[in-house]
Amino acid sequence: MGLLVSNVPDPAPTFSFILQIMGKFNSKNSEITFEFELVEQNPTDIIQNFNKENYDFAMIYASIMS
């Protein structure tokens, strides 16, 4: 059994984006809080600030679709 597709329009335009998040994790007694910061920096700056500002984790997500 096969699938026949005809007259398929061109795909949607391509795009790219970068999402960078740095976060701090605080735990006092039974209270847990998270602080997230969206940052617009290159990955090298993220790593430097991660160490300098005492962040608990950093996530650098980059996706380029074509």
CHARMM-style PDB file with segment names, atoms N, HN, CA, C and O in Angstrom:
ATOM      1  N   MET     1       0.852  -1.171   0.000  1.00  0.00      PROA
ATOM      2  CA  MET     1       0.000   0.000   0.000  1.00  0.00      PROA
ATOM      3  C   MET     1       0.897   1.233   0.000  1.00  0.00      PROA
ATOM      4  O   MET     1       1.860   1.303   0.763  1.00  0.00      PROA
ATOM      5  N   GLY     2       0.590   2.180  -0.835  1.00  0.00      PROA
ATOM      6  HN  GLY     2      -0.193   2.123  -1.455  1.00  0.00      PROA
ATOM      7  CA  GLY     2       1.409   3.374  -0.934  1.00  0.00      PROA
ATOM      8  C   GLY     2       0.581   4.622  -0.742  1.00  0.00      PROA
ATOM      9  O   GLY     2      -0.648   4.577  -0.709  1.00  0.00      PROA
ATOM     10  N   LEU     3       1.283   5.747  -0.615  1.00  0.00      PROA
ATOM     11  HN  LEU     3       2.282   5.783  -0.642  1.00  0.00      PROA
ATOM     12  CA  LEU     3       0.629   7.037  -0.424  1.00  0.00      PROA
ATOM     13  C   LEU     3       1.008   7.920  -1.591  1.00  0.00      PROA
ATOM     14  O   LEU     3       2.193   8.120  -1.857  1.00  0.00      PROA
ATOM     15  N   LEU     4       0.035   8.445  -2.282  1.00  0.00      PROA
ATOM     16  HN  LEU     4      -0.928   8.282  -2.066  1.00  0.00      PROA
ATOM     17  CA  LEU     4       0.278   9.305  -3.428  1.00  0.00      PROA
ATOM     18  C   LEU     4      -0.021  10.746  -3.031  1.00  0.00      PROA
ATOM     19  O   LEU     4      -1.121  11.068  -2.581  1.00  0.00      PROA
ATOM     20  N   VAL     5       0.979  11.605  -3.207  1.00  0.00      PROA
ATOM     21  HN  VAL     5       1.872  11.343  -3.573  1.00  0.00      PROA
ATOM     22  CA  VAL     5       0.812  13.022  -2.880  1.00  0.00      PROA
ATOM     23  C   VAL     5       1.124  13.814  -4.133  1.00  0.00      PROA
ATOM     24  O   VAL     5       2.178  13.632  -4.743  1.00  0.00      PROA
ATOM     25  N   SER     6       0.221  14.683  -4.515  1.00  0.00      PROA
ATOM     26  HN  SER     6      -0.635  14.831  -4.020  1.00  0.00      PROA
ATOM     27  CA  SER     6       0.454  15.507  -5.699  1.00  0.00      PROA
ATOM     28  C   SER     6       0.126  16.955  -5.384  1.00  0.00      PROA
ATOM     29  O   SER     6      -0.593  17.261  -4.433  1.00  0.00      PROA
ATOM     30  N   ASN     7       0.670  17.830  -6.203  1.00  0.00      PROA
ATOM     31  HN  ASN     7       1.254  17.581  -6.976  1.00  0.00      PROA
ATOM     32  CA  ASN     7       0.443  19.269  -6.051  1.00  0.00      PROA
ATOM     33  C   ASN     7       0.792  19.762  -4.643  1.00  0.00      PROA
ATOM     34  O   ASN     7       0.027  20.503  -4.026  1.00  0.00      PROA
ATOM     35  N   VAL     8       1.944  19.343  -4.154  1.00  0.00      PROA
ATOM     36  HN  VAL     8       2.565  18.741  -4.656  1.00  0.00      PROA
ATOM     37  CA  VAL     8       2.389  19.769  -2.824  1.00  0.00      PROA
ATOM     38  C   VAL     8       2.995  21.156  -2.946  1.00  0.00      PROA
ATOM     39  O   VAL     8       3.909  21.350  -3.747  1.00  0.00      PROA
ATOM     40  N   PRO     9       2.516  22.133  -2.172  1.00  0.00      PROA
ATOM     41  CA  PRO     9       3.082  23.486  -2.239  1.00  0.00      PROA
ATOM     42  C   PRO     9       4.493  23.514  -1.658  1.00  0.00      PROA
ATOM     43  O   PRO     9       4.917  22.603  -0.947  1.00  0.00      PROA
ATOM     44  N   ASP    10       5.200  24.587  -1.984  1.00  0.00      PROA
ATOM     45  HN  ASP    10       4.855  25.328  -2.561  1.00  0.00      PROA
ATOM     46  CA  ASP    10       6.540  24.765  -1.428  1.00  0.00      PROA
ATOM     47  C   ASP    10       6.462  24.815   0.090  1.00  0.00      PROA
ATOM     48  O   ASP    10       5.471  25.283   0.651  1.00  0.00      PROA
ATOM     49  N   PRO    11       7.509  24.329   0.756  1.00  0.00      PROA
ATOM     50  CA  PRO    11       7.494  24.376   2.228  1.00  0.00      PROA
ATOM     51  C   PRO    11       7.529  25.816   2.745  1.00  0.00      PROA
ATOM     52  O   PRO    11       7.862  26.747   2.012  1.00  0.00      PROA
ATOM     53  N   ALA    12       7.188  25.971   3.991  1.00  0.00      PROA
ATOM     54  HN  ALA    12       6.918  25.214   4.587  1.00  0.00      PROA
ATOM     55  CA  ALA    12       7.195  27.291   4.628  1.00  0.00      PROA
ATOM     56  C   ALA    12       8.612  27.863   4.617  1.00  0.00      PROA
ATOM     57  O   ALA    12       9.583  27.113   4.509  1.00  0.00      PROA
ATOM     58  N   PRO    13       8.733  29.178   4.729  1.00  0.00      PROA
ATOM     59  CA  PRO    13      10.066  29.797   4.767  1.00  0.00      PROA
ATOM     60  C   PRO    13      10.895  29.243   5.919  1.00  0.00      PROA
ATOM     61  O   PRO    13      10.363  28.827   6.948  1.00  0.00      PROA
ATOM     62  N   THR    14      12.194  29.249   5.722  1.00  0.00      PROA
ATOM     63  HN  THR    14      12.625  29.587   4.885  1.00  0.00      PROA
ATOM     64  CA  THR    14      13.086  28.746   6.767  1.00  0.00      PROA
ATOM     65  C   THR    14      13.373  29.846   7.776  1.00  0.00      PROA
ATOM     66  O   THR    14      13.199  31.030   7.487  1.00  0.00      PROA
ATOM     67  N   PHE    15      13.805  29.454   8.935  1.00  0.00      PROA
ATOM     68  HN  PHE    15      13.946  28.493   9.170  1.00  0.00      PROA
ATOM     69  CA  PHE    15      14.152  30.418   9.971  1.00  0.00      PROA
ATOM     70  C   PHE    15      15.200  29.802  10.884  1.00  0.00      PROA
ATOM     71  O   PHE    15      15.425  28.592  10.870  1.00  0.00      PROA
ATOM     72  N   SER    16      15.830  30.646  11.670  1.00  0.00      PROA
ATOM     73  HN  SER    16      15.647  31.629  11.681  1.00  0.00      PROA
ATOM     74  CA  SER    16      16.790  30.160  12.659  1.00  0.00      PROA
ATOM     75  C   SER    16      16.588  30.942  13.941  1.00  0.00      PROA
ATOM     76  O   SER    16      16.129  32.084  13.916  1.00  0.00      PROA
ATOM     77  N   PHE    17      16.930  30.331  15.052  1.00  0.00      PROA
ATOM     78  HN  PHE    17      17.304  29.404  15.072  1.00  0.00      PROA
ATOM     79  CA  PHE    17      16.804  31.026  16.321  1.00  0.00      PROA
ATOM     80  C   PHE    17      17.795  30.443  17.320  1.00  0.00      PROA
ATOM     81  O   PHE    17      18.263  29.315  17.169  1.00  0.00      PROA
ATOM     82  N   ILE    18      18.097  31.217  18.317  1.00  0.00      PROA
ATOM     83  HN  ILE    18      17.718  32.134  18.439  1.00  0.00      PROA
ATOM     84  CA  ILE    18      18.967  30.770  19.403  1.00  0.00      PROA
ATOM     85  C   ILE    18      18.289  31.143  20.708  1.00  0.00      PROA
ATOM     86  O   ILE    18      17.887  32.291  20.894  1.00  0.00      PROA
ATOM     87  N   LEU    19      18.164  30.207  21.590  1.00  0.00      PROA
ATOM     88  HN  LEU    19      18.491  29.274  21.439  1.00  0.00      PROA
ATOM     89  CA  LEU    19      17.586  30.440  22.910  1.00  0.00      PROA
ATOM     90  C   LEU    19      18.639  30.089  23.942  1.00  0.00      PROA
ATOM     91  O   LEU    19      19.141  28.965  23.959  1.00  0.00      PROA
ATOM     92  N   GLN    20      18.973  31.017  24.782  1.00  0.00      PROA
ATOM     93  HN  GLN    20      18.565  31.930  24.768  1.00  0.00      PROA
ATOM     94  CA  GLN    20      19.976  30.790  25.809  1.00  0.00      PROA
ATOM     95  C   GLN    20      19.360  31.119  27.164  1.00  0.00      PROA
ATOM     96  O   GLN    20      18.789  32.195  27.341  1.00  0.00      PROA
ATOM     97  N   ILE    21      19.470  30.229  28.089  1.00  0.00      PROA
ATOM     98  HN  ILE    21      19.934  29.355  27.945  1.00  0.00      PROA
ATOM     99  CA  ILE    21      18.893  30.408  29.421  1.00  0.00      PROA
ATOM    100  C   ILE    21      19.956  30.115  30.465  1.00  0.00      PROA
ATOM    101  O   ILE    21      20.716  29.154  30.348  1.00  0.00      PROA
ATOM    102  N   MET    22      19.997  30.951  31.476  1.00  0.00      PROA
ATOM    103  HN  MET    22      19.379  31.732  31.570  1.00  0.00      PROA
ATOM    104  CA  MET    22      20.840  30.681  32.631  1.00  0.00      PROA
ATOM    105  C   MET    22      19.926  30.626  33.845  1.00  0.00      PROA
ATOM    106  O   MET    22      18.946  31.367  33.914  1.00  0.00      PROA
ATOM    107  N   GLY    23      20.224  29.781  34.778  1.00  0.00      PROA
ATOM    108  HN  GLY    23      21.020  29.178  34.722  1.00  0.00      PROA
ATOM    109  CA  GLY    23      19.335  29.626  35.923  1.00  0.00      PROA
ATOM    110  C   GLY    23      20.078  29.486  37.227  1.00  0.00      PROA
ATOM    111  O   GLY    23      21.217  29.021  37.265  1.00  0.00      PROA
ATOM    112  N   LYS    24      19.426  29.891  38.293  1.00  0.00      PROA
ATOM    113  HN  LYS    24      18.501  30.269  38.262  1.00  0.00      PROA
ATOM    114  CA  LYS    24      19.950  29.727  39.649  1.00  0.00      PROA
ATOM    115  C   LYS    24      18.971  28.878  40.437  1.00  0.00      PROA
ATOM    116  O   LYS    24      17.756  29.024  40.301  1.00  0.00      PROA
ATOM    117  N   PHE    25      19.491  28.017  41.238  1.00  0.00      PROA
ATOM    118  HN  PHE    25      20.478  27.898  41.348  1.00  0.00      PROA
ATOM    119  CA  PHE    25      18.686  27.109  42.043  1.00  0.00      PROA
ATOM    120  C   PHE    25      18.947  27.429  43.506  1.00  0.00      PROA
ATOM    121  O   PHE    25      20.091  27.383  43.958  1.00  0.00      PROA
ATOM    122  N   ASN    26      17.898  27.751  44.245  1.00  0.00      PROA
ATOM    123  HN  ASN    26      16.969  27.788  43.878  1.00  0.00      PROA
ATOM    124  CA  ASN    26      18.031  28.070  45.663  1.00  0.00      PROA
ATOM    125  C   ASN    26      17.192  27.108  46.484  1.00  0.00      PROA
ATOM    126  O   ASN    26      16.033  26.845  46.160  1.00  0.00      PROA
ATOM    127  N   SER    27      17.781  26.587  47.542  1.00  0.00      PROA
ATOM    128  HN  SER    27      18.721  26.800  47.806  1.00  0.00      PROA
ATOM    129  CA  SER    27      17.056  25.663  48.408  1.00  0.00      PROA
ATOM    130  C   SER    27      17.306  26.056  49.857  1.00  0.00      PROA
ATOM    131  O   SER    27      18.438  26.015  50.337  1.00  0.00      PROA
ATOM    132  N   LYS    28      16.237  26.436  50.545  1.00  0.00      PROA
ATOM    133  HN  LYS    28      15.317  26.470  50.155  1.00  0.00      PROA
ATOM    134  CA  LYS    28      16.316  26.781  51.963  1.00  0.00      PROA
ATOM    135  C   LYS    28      15.231  26.004  52.681  1.00  0.00      PROA
ATOM    136  O   LYS    28      14.045  26.176  52.400  1.00  0.00      PROA
ATOM    137  N   ASN    29      15.633  25.160  53.598  1.00  0.00      PROA
ATOM    138  HN  ASN    29      16.597  25.021  53.826  1.00  0.00      PROA
ATOM    139  CA  ASN    29      14.705  24.289  54.315  1.00  0.00      PROA
ATOM    140  C   ASN    29      13.850  23.511  53.310  1.00  0.00      PROA
ATOM    141  O   ASN    29      14.393  22.730  52.528  1.00  0.00      PROA
ATOM    142  N   SER    30      12.555  23.701  53.312  1.00  0.00      PROA
ATOM    143  HN  SER    30      12.114  24.336  53.947  1.00  0.00      PROA
ATOM    144  CA  SER    30      11.699  22.973  52.379  1.00  0.00      PROA
ATOM    145  C   SER    30      11.297  23.834  51.185  1.00  0.00      PROA
ATOM    146  O   SER    30      10.486  23.414  50.360  1.00  0.00      PROA
ATOM    147  N   GLU    31      11.859  25.026  51.093  1.00  0.00      PROA
ATOM    148  HN  GLU    31      12.518  25.366  51.763  1.00  0.00      PROA
ATOM    149  CA  GLU    31      11.499  25.942  50.017  1.00  0.00      PROA
ATOM    150  C   GLU    31      12.530  25.862  48.893  1.00  0.00      PROA
ATOM    151  O   GLU    31      13.730  25.995  49.133  1.00  0.00      PROA
ATOM    152  N   ILE    32      12.066  25.649  47.694  1.00  0.00      PROA
ATOM    153  HN  ILE    32      11.091  25.541  47.500  1.00  0.00      PROA
ATOM    154  CA  ILE    32      12.944  25.566  46.531  1.00  0.00      PROA
ATOM    155  C   ILE    32      12.485  26.602  45.514  1.00  0.00      PROA
ATOM    156  O   ILE    32      11.302  26.671  45.181  1.00  0.00      PROA
ATOM    157  N   THR    33      13.412  27.398  45.029  1.00  0.00      PROA
ATOM    158  HN  THR    33      14.373  27.341  45.300  1.00  0.00      PROA
ATOM    159  CA  THR    33      13.073  28.397  44.024  1.00  0.00      PROA
ATOM    160  C   THR    33      14.047  28.302  42.856  1.00  0.00      PROA
ATOM    161  O   THR    33      15.196  27.889  43.007  1.00  0.00      PROA
ATOM    162  N   PHE    34      13.558  28.692  41.707  1.00  0.00      PROA
ATOM    163  HN  PHE    34      12.624  29.028  41.584  1.00  0.00      PROA
ATOM    164  CA  PHE    34      14.380  28.757  40.513  1.00  0.00      PROA
ATOM    165  C   PHE    34      14.316  30.168  39.962  1.00  0.00      PROA
ATOM    166  O   PHE    34      13.257  30.794  39.958  1.00  0.00      PROA
ATOM    167  N   GLU    35      15.437  30.659  39.504  1.00  0.00      PROA
ATOM    168  HN  GLU    35      16.298  30.150  39.507  1.00  0.00      PROA
ATOM    169  CA  GLU    35      15.481  31.944  38.816  1.00  0.00      PROA
ATOM    170  C   GLU    35      16.018  31.683  37.416  1.00  0.00      PROA
ATOM    171  O   GLU    35      17.099  31.118  37.251  1.00  0.00      PROA
ATOM    172  N   PHE    36      15.257  32.096  36.415  1.00  0.00      PROA
ATOM    173  HN  PHE    36      14.378  32.555  36.550  1.00  0.00      PROA
ATOM    174  CA  PHE    36      15.700  31.913  35.042  1.00  0.00      PROA
ATOM    175  C   PHE    36      15.944  33.264  34.411  1.00  0.00      PROA
ATOM    176  O   PHE    36      15.222  34.227  34.668  1.00  0.00      PROA
ATOM    177  N   GLU    37      16.951  33.323  33.597  1.00  0.00      PROA
ATOM    178  HN  GLU    37      17.538  32.541  33.388  1.00  0.00      PROA
ATOM    179  CA  GLU    37      17.289  34.570  32.926  1.00  0.00      PROA
ATOM    180  C   GLU    37      17.529  34.264  31.452  1.00  0.00      PROA
ATOM    181  O   GLU    37      18.402  33.466  31.109  1.00  0.00      PROA
ATOM    182  N   LEU    38      16.756  34.898  30.590  1.00  0.00      PROA
ATOM    183  HN  LEU    38      16.047  35.547  30.868  1.00  0.00      PROA
ATOM    184  CA  LEU    38      17.015  34.794  29.159  1.00  0.00      PROA
ATOM    185  C   LEU    38      18.109  35.786  28.820  1.00  0.00      PROA
ATOM    186  O   LEU    38      18.005  36.972  29.132  1.00  0.00      PROA
ATOM    187  N   VAL    39      19.140  35.305  28.191  1.00  0.00      PROA
ATOM    188  HN  VAL    39      19.225  34.341  27.938  1.00  0.00      PROA
ATOM    189  CA  VAL    39      20.279  36.163  27.893  1.00  0.00      PROA
ATOM    190  C   VAL    39      20.568  36.139  26.402  1.00  0.00      PROA
ATOM    191  O   VAL    39      20.348  35.137  25.722  1.00  0.00      PROA
ATOM    192  N   GLU    40      21.059  37.253  25.918  1.00  0.00      PROA
ATOM    193  HN  GLU    40      21.238  38.067  26.471  1.00  0.00      PROA
ATOM    194  CA  GLU    40      21.463  37.347  24.522  1.00  0.00      PROA
ATOM    195  C   GLU    40      22.970  37.538  24.493  1.00  0.00      PROA
ATOM    196  O   GLU    40      23.469  38.658  24.389  1.00  0.00      PROA
ATOM    197  N   GLN    41      23.674  36.442  24.586  1.00  0.00      PROA
ATOM    198  HN  GLN    41      23.268  35.532  24.671  1.00  0.00      PROA
ATOM    199  CA  GLN    41      25.127  36.456  24.576  1.00  0.00      PROA
ATOM    200  C   GLN    41      25.598  35.266  23.760  1.00  0.00      PROA
ATOM    201  O   GLN    41      24.862  34.300  23.560  1.00  0.00      PROA
ATOM    202  N   ASN    42      26.828  35.351  23.294  1.00  0.00      PROA
ATOM    203  HN  ASN    42      27.426  36.135  23.457  1.00  0.00      PROA
ATOM    204  CA  ASN    42      27.349  34.196  22.586  1.00  0.00      PROA
ATOM    205  C   ASN    42      27.731  33.116  23.601  1.00  0.00      PROA
ATOM    206  O   ASN    42      27.893  33.422  24.783  1.00  0.00      PROA
ATOM    207  N   PRO    43      27.876  31.873  23.172  1.00  0.00      PROA
ATOM    208  CA  PRO    43      28.153  30.775  24.119  1.00  0.00      PROA
ATOM    209  C   PRO    43      29.388  30.990  24.984  1.00  0.00      PROA
ATOM    210  O   PRO    43      29.408  30.552  26.134  1.00  0.00      PROA
ATOM    211  N   THR    44      30.417  31.653  24.463  1.00  0.00      PROA
ATOM    212  HN  THR    44      30.401  32.008  23.528  1.00  0.00      PROA
ATOM    213  CA  THR    44      31.615  31.915  25.265  1.00  0.00      PROA
ATOM    214  C   THR    44      31.284  32.823  26.437  1.00  0.00      PROA
ATOM    215  O   THR    44      31.730  32.573  27.557  1.00  0.00      PROA
ATOM    216  N   ASP    45      30.504  33.877  26.197  1.00  0.00      PROA
ATOM    217  HN  ASP    45      30.141  34.080  25.287  1.00  0.00      PROA
ATOM    218  CA  ASP    45      30.096  34.781  27.277  1.00  0.00      PROA
ATOM    219  C   ASP    45      29.213  34.064  28.290  1.00  0.00      PROA
ATOM    220  O   ASP    45      29.315  34.312  29.492  1.00  0.00      PROA
ATOM    221  N   ILE    46      28.343  33.172  27.806  1.00  0.00      PROA
ATOM    222  HN  ILE    46      28.260  32.971  26.830  1.00  0.00      PROA
ATOM    223  CA  ILE    46      27.491  32.401  28.719  1.00  0.00      PROA
ATOM    224  C   ILE    46      28.353  31.619  29.700  1.00  0.00      PROA
ATOM    225  O   ILE    46      28.094  31.629  30.903  1.00  0.00      PROA
ATOM    226  N   ILE    47      29.368  30.949  29.193  1.00  0.00      PROA
ATOM    227  HN  ILE    47      29.578  30.941  28.215  1.00  0.00      PROA
ATOM    228  CA  ILE    47      30.237  30.132  30.055  1.00  0.00      PROA
ATOM    229  C   ILE    47      30.980  31.009  31.047  1.00  0.00      PROA
ATOM    230  O   ILE    47      31.077  30.656  32.223  1.00  0.00      PROA
ATOM    231  N   GLN    48      31.508  32.150  30.602  1.00  0.00      PROA
ATOM    232  HN  GLN    48      31.429  32.437  29.647  1.00  0.00      PROA
ATOM    233  CA  GLN    48      32.225  33.052  31.508  1.00  0.00      PROA
ATOM    234  C   GLN    48      31.299  33.587  32.594  1.00  0.00      PROA
ATOM    235  O   GLN    48      31.678  33.610  33.765  1.00  0.00      PROA
ATOM    236  N   ASN    49      30.095  34.016  32.229  1.00  0.00      PROA
ATOM    237  HN  ASN    49      29.787  33.998  31.278  1.00  0.00      PROA
ATOM    238  CA  ASN    49      29.153  34.534  33.224  1.00  0.00      PROA
ATOM    239  C   ASN    49      28.628  33.429  34.131  1.00  0.00      PROA
ATOM    240  O   ASN    49      28.333  33.671  35.302  1.00  0.00      PROA
ATOM    241  N   PHE    50      28.513  32.227  33.598  1.00  0.00      PROA
ATOM    242  HN  PHE    50      28.752  32.030  32.647  1.00  0.00      PROA
ATOM    243  CA  PHE    50      28.090  31.080  34.404  1.00  0.00      PROA
ATOM    244  C   PHE    50      29.042  30.895  35.582  1.00  0.00      PROA
ATOM    245  O   PHE    50      28.604  30.681  36.713  1.00  0.00      PROA
ATOM    246  N   ASN    51      30.326  30.978  35.318  1.00  0.00      PROA
ATOM    247  HN  ASN    51      30.682  31.152  34.400  1.00  0.00      PROA
ATOM    248  CA  ASN    51      31.325  30.820  36.377  1.00  0.00      PROA
ATOM    249  C   ASN    51      31.392  32.042  37.281  1.00  0.00      PROA
ATOM    250  O   ASN    51      31.505  31.904  38.499  1.00  0.00      PROA
ATOM    251  N   LYS    52      31.325  33.228  36.705  1.00  0.00      PROA
ATOM    252  HN  LYS    52      31.234  33.341  35.716  1.00  0.00      PROA
ATOM    253  CA  LYS    52      31.481  34.469  37.467  1.00  0.00      PROA
ATOM    254  C   LYS    52      30.282  34.761  38.361  1.00  0.00      PROA
ATOM    255  O   LYS    52      30.459  35.228  39.486  1.00  0.00      PROA
ATOM    256  N   GLU    53      29.070  34.499  37.887  1.00  0.00      PROA
ATOM    257  HN  GLU    53      28.927  34.119  36.973  1.00  0.00      PROA
ATOM    258  CA  GLU    53      27.856  34.874  38.606  1.00  0.00      PROA
ATOM    259  C   GLU    53      27.265  33.755  39.449  1.00  0.00      PROA
ATOM    260  O   GLU    53      26.188  33.916  40.022  1.00  0.00      PROA
ATOM    261  N   ASN    54      27.954  32.626  39.530  1.00  0.00      PROA
ATOM    262  HN  ASN    54      28.829  32.496  39.064  1.00  0.00      PROA
ATOM    263  CA  ASN    54      27.526  31.507  40.375  1.00  0.00      PROA
ATOM    264  C   ASN    54      26.167  30.939  39.961  1.00  0.00      PROA
ATOM    265  O   ASN    54      25.315  30.679  40.811  1.00  0.00      PROA
ATOM    266  N   TYR    55      25.971  30.751  38.675  1.00  0.00      PROA
ATOM    267  HN  TYR    55      26.663  30.963  37.985  1.00  0.00      PROA
ATOM    268  CA  TYR    55      24.758  30.092  38.188  1.00  0.00      PROA
ATOM    269  C   TYR    55      24.874  28.596  38.414  1.00  0.00      PROA
ATOM    270  O   TYR    55      25.976  28.049  38.422  1.00  0.00      PROA
ATOM    271  N   ASP    56      23.752  27.938  38.595  1.00  0.00      PROA
ATOM    272  HN  ASP    56      22.856  28.383  38.588  1.00  0.00      PROA
ATOM    273  CA  ASP    56      23.754  26.501  38.815  1.00  0.00      PROA
ATOM    274  C   ASP    56      23.676  25.715  37.516  1.00  0.00      PROA
ATOM    275  O   ASP    56      24.179  24.594  37.442  1.00  0.00      PROA
ATOM    276  N   PHE    57      23.067  26.271  36.516  1.00  0.00      PROA
ATOM    277  HN  PHE    57      22.659  27.182  36.577  1.00  0.00      PROA
ATOM    278  CA  PHE    57      23.038  25.597  35.220  1.00  0.00      PROA
ATOM    279  C   PHE    57      22.827  26.614  34.108  1.00  0.00      PROA
ATOM    280  O   PHE    57      22.294  27.702  34.327  1.00  0.00      PROA
ATOM    281  N   ALA    58      23.249  26.241  32.938  1.00  0.00      PROA
ATOM    282  HN  ALA    58      23.682  25.358  32.760  1.00  0.00      PROA
ATOM    283  CA  ALA    58      23.046  27.071  31.754  1.00  0.00      PROA
ATOM    284  C   ALA    58      22.654  26.156  30.612  1.00  0.00      PROA
ATOM    285  O   ALA    58      23.157  25.038  30.498  1.00  0.00      PROA
ATOM    286  N   MET    59      21.763  26.630  29.776  1.00  0.00      PROA
ATOM    287  HN  MET    59      21.355  27.538  29.869  1.00  0.00      PROA
ATOM    288  CA  MET    59      21.340  25.860  28.622  1.00  0.00      PROA
ATOM    289  C   MET    59      21.469  26.747  27.395  1.00  0.00      PROA
ATOM    290  O   MET    59      20.915  27.844  27.341  1.00  0.00      PROA
ATOM    291  N   ILE    60      22.193  26.265  26.436  1.00  0.00      PROA
ATOM    292  HN  ILE    60      22.644  25.374  26.480  1.00  0.00      PROA
ATOM    293  CA  ILE    60      22.348  26.987  25.186  1.00  0.00      PROA
ATOM    294  C   ILE    60      21.724  26.116  24.111  1.00  0.00      PROA
ATOM    295  O   ILE    60      22.211  25.018  23.841  1.00  0.00      PROA
ATOM    296  N   TYR    61      20.669  26.587  23.506  1.00  0.00      PROA
ATOM    297  HN  TYR    61      20.273  27.479  23.725  1.00  0.00      PROA
ATOM    298  CA  TYR    61      19.943  25.815  22.505  1.00  0.00      PROA
ATOM    299  C   TYR    61      19.968  26.585  21.199  1.00  0.00      PROA
ATOM    300  O   TYR    61      19.524  27.731  21.140  1.00  0.00      PROA
ATOM    301  N   ALA    62      20.470  25.977  20.183  1.00  0.00      PROA
ATOM    302  HN  ALA    62      20.830  25.046  20.231  1.00  0.00      PROA
ATOM    303  CA  ALA    62      20.500  26.624  18.881  1.00  0.00      PROA
ATOM    304  C   ALA    62      19.916  25.678  17.852  1.00  0.00      PROA
ATOM    305  O   ALA    62      20.261  24.497  17.813  1.00  0.00      PROA
ATOM    306  N   SER    63      19.046  26.191  17.032  1.00  0.00      PROA
ATOM    307  HN  SER    63      18.766  27.151  17.063  1.00  0.00      PROA
ATOM    308  CA  SER    63      18.436  25.377  15.991  1.00  0.00      PROA
ATOM    309  C   SER    63      18.408  26.169  14.702  1.00  0.00      PROA
ATOM    310  O   SER    63      17.936  27.305  14.664  1.00  0.00      PROA
ATOM    311  N   ILE    64      18.908  25.573  13.669  1.00  0.00      PROA
ATOM    312  HN  ILE    64      19.292  24.650  13.699  1.00  0.00      PROA
ATOM    313  CA  ILE    64      18.870  26.211  12.363  1.00  0.00      PROA
ATOM    314  C   ILE    64      18.107  25.278  11.440  1.00  0.00      PROA
ATOM    315  O   ILE    64      18.528  24.148  11.195  1.00  0.00      PROA
ATOM    316  N   MET    65      17.001  25.751  10.939  1.00  0.00      PROA
ATOM    317  HN  MET    65      16.659  26.670  11.139  1.00  0.00      PROA
ATOM    318  CA  MET    65      16.165  24.934  10.063  1.00  0.00      PROA
ATOM    319  C   MET    65      16.337  25.414   8.630  1.00  0.00      PROA
ATOM    320  O   MET    65      16.408  26.617   8.379  1.00  0.00      PROA
ATOM    321  N   SER    66      16.401  24.498   7.711  1.00  0.00      PROA
ATOM    322  HN  SER    66      16.343  23.520   7.915  1.00  0.00      PROA
ATOM    323  CA  SER    66      16.539  24.891   6.311  1.00  0.00      PROA
ATOM    324  C   SER    66      15.640  24.052   5.433  1.00  0.00      PROA
ATOM    325  OT1 SER    66      15.619  24.237   4.217  1.00  0.00      PROA
TER     326      SER     66
END
